[in-house]
């Protein structure tokens, strides 16, 4: 029991505890804007969860994810009419996996050489192909989009435009990281996002199907409707939708977190529980870390 308590205490340092409410706010604001406002066929509600998991560990990531969805739906004045609460299970799994990826050092910068070009080509082609296929399903019909996403047909062009902008920027940034910066660490982070997205899709599919009949009020509903129109069952449609939207969403999210962590000073990152595993060996050294305040868990 003593070993377990130390393992838990090591993850919940003061910095991690302070970061968690900030991360929850980021999740809710971005998620609400993308899902309820723009009705994009992705979520973007896990950046804070994955950031906390990567820096702090599996338990802080798990609690940040679950609390984000529960607060989003049930806190007074936040997200009225939201249906996100039951997906707290999925969010907890995402945070748990993010903590494991952080402990494994998958978000550490890595300089690449010969293999970098091949990795860049594969990553960009994969992401581009998935984005185009998702686009073709989500925006196949203005009327279908309007009926599924509970939006006026005039919102169709806006949603389609913003999704194309998001994906174009993402592909450009990935290409920049892999080709120009020669940072193969981006491939590890994106691969972690791909795996996380697949797991999230499998966990979320029965929630979509049996709690909400495949309709959650977000832009992803248009993809479910497209598969349903093609003859798939409710569960098959929600699972296929998840296997499209979740991997793309989590690859975007993990890359954003990889970029954010890489932009922070080494000294700051090193003072988080997973800090030493997130610092690239070829990065420029910062000043020596300040001493930890008395009483803070290490």
Residue pairs with C-beta under 8 A, 6 or more apart in sequence:
8 59
9 297
10 57
10 273
10 297
10 298
11 56
11 57
11 58
11 59
11 60
11 99
11 273
12 56
12 59
12 60
12 297
13 56
13 272
13 273
13 296
13 297
13 298
14 293
14 296
14 297
15 271
15 272
16 52
16 55
16 56
16 57
16 60
16 272
16 273
17 60
19 51
19 52
19 55
19 56
20 52
20 60
20 63
20 64
20 67
22 48
23 47
23 48
23 49
23 51
23 52
23 64
23 68
24 48
24 64
24 67
24 68
24 71
25 48
26 47
26 48
26 51
27 45
27 46
27 47
27 48
27 49
27 64
27 65
27 68
27 72
28 45
28 68
28 71
28 72
28 78
28 79
30 44
30 45
30 47
31 43
31 44
31 45
31 68
31 72
31 84
32 72
32 79
32 82
34 40
34 42
34 43
34 44
34 45
34 219
35 43
35 44
35 45
35 217
35 218
35 219
36 79
36 82
36 217
36 218
38 158
38 159
38 162
38 219
39 145
39 149
39 151
39 155
39 159
39 218
39 219
40 159
40 162
40 163
40 166
40 219
41 134
41 135
41 137
41 138
41 163
41 219
41 220
41 222
41 223
41 244
41 245
42 163
42 166
42 219
42 220
42 245
42 248
42 249
42 252
43 218
43 220
43 245
43 246
43 249
44 249
44 252
44 253
45 68
45 84
45 91
46 65
46 91
46 94
46 95
46 249
46 250
46 253
47 253
47 256
47 257
48 64
48 68
49 61
49 64
49 65
49 68
49 91
49 94
49 95
49 98
50 61
50 94
50 95
50 98
50 196
50 250
50 253
50 254
50 257
51 98
51 257
51 260
51 261
52 60
52 61
52 64
52 95
52 98
53 60
53 61
53 62
53 64
53 65
53 94
53 95
53 96
53 97
53 98
53 99
53 100
53 101
53 102
54 61
54 98
54 99
54 101
54 102
54 107
54 257
54 261
54 274
54 278
55 102
55 261
55 269
55 272
55 273
55 274
55 275
55 278
56 99
56 102
56 272
56 273
56 274
57 99
57 102
57 103
57 273
57 274
58 95
58 96
58 97
58 98
58 99
58 100
58 103
59 96
59 99
60 95
60 99
61 94
61 95
61 96
61 97
61 98
61 99
61 102
62 92
62 93
62 95
62 96
62 99
63 92
63 95
64 95
65 88
65 90
65 91
65 92
65 93
65 94
65 95
65 96
66 88
66 89
66 91
66 92
66 95
67 88
68 88
68 91
69 84
69 85
69 87
69 88
69 91
70 85
70 88
71 78
72 78
72 79
72 82
72 84
72 85
73 79
73 82
73 83
73 84
73 85
74 85
81 217
82 217
83 211
83 212
83 216
83 217
84 216
86 207
86 211
87 204
87 207
89 203
89 207
90 200
90 203
90 204
90 207
93 199
93 200
93 203
94 196
94 200
94 250
97 192
97 195
97 196
97 199
98 192
98 196
98 254
98 257
99 274
101 107
101 189
101 192
101 196
101 254
102 274
102 277
102 278
103 274
103 277
104 277
105 277
105 278
106 185
106 188
106 189
106 191
106 192
107 185
107 188
107 189
107 192
107 254
107 257
107 258
107 261
107 278
108 185
108 188
108 277
108 278
108 279
108 280
109 183
109 185
109 262
109 280
109 282
109 283
110 183
110 184
110 185
110 188
110 280
111 182
111 183
111 184
111 280
111 282
112 119
112 178
112 182
112 183
112 184
113 182
115 184
116 178
116 179
116 182
116 184
117 179
119 178
119 184
119 187
120 174
120 175
120 178
120 179
120 187
123 174
123 178
123 186
123 187
123 190
124 171
124 174
124 175
124 178
127 167
127 170
127 171
127 174
127 190
127 248
127 251
128 167
128 171
130 244
130 247
130 248
131 167
131 171
131 248
133 244
134 223
134 244
134 245
134 248
135 160
135 163
135 164
135 167
137 222
137 223
137 226
137 227
137 241
137 244
138 145
138 163
138 219
138 220
138 222
138 223
138 226
139 145
139 156
139 159
139 160
139 163
139 222
140 222
140 226
141 226
142 153
142 156
143 153
144 222
144 225
144 226
144 229
145 151
145 153
145 155
145 156
145 159
145 222
146 152
146 153
146 155
146 156
147 225
148 215
148 221
148 222
148 224
148 225
149 155
149 159
149 217
149 218
149 219
149 221
149 222
150 217
150 221
151 159
159 219
163 219
166 252
167 248
170 251
170 252
170 255
173 255
173 259
174 186
174 190
174 255
177 183
177 186
177 255
177 259
178 184
178 186
178 187
183 262
185 258
185 262
185 280
186 255
186 258
189 254
189 255
189 257
189 258
190 251
190 254
190 255
190 258
192 254
193 247
193 250
193 251
193 252
193 253
193 254
193 255
194 247
194 250
194 251
196 250
196 254
197 246
197 247
197 248
197 249
197 250
197 251
198 243
198 246
198 247
200 242
200 246
200 250
201 239
201 242
201 243
201 245
201 246
201 247
202 239
202 242
204 238
204 242
204 246
205 235
205 238
205 239
205 242
206 235
206 238
208 214
208 216
208 224
208 238
208 241
208 242
209 234
209 235
209 238
213 234
214 221
214 224
214 228
214 234
214 237
214 238
215 221
215 224
220 241
220 245
223 240
223 241
223 244
223 245
224 237
224 238
224 241
225 237
227 236
227 237
227 240
227 241
228 234
228 237
232 240
261 269
261 278
262 280
265 286
266 279
266 283
266 284
266 285
266 286
267 286
267 287
267 288
267 289
267 290
269 275
269 278
269 279
270 276
270 279
270 289
271 289
271 292
272 278
292 298
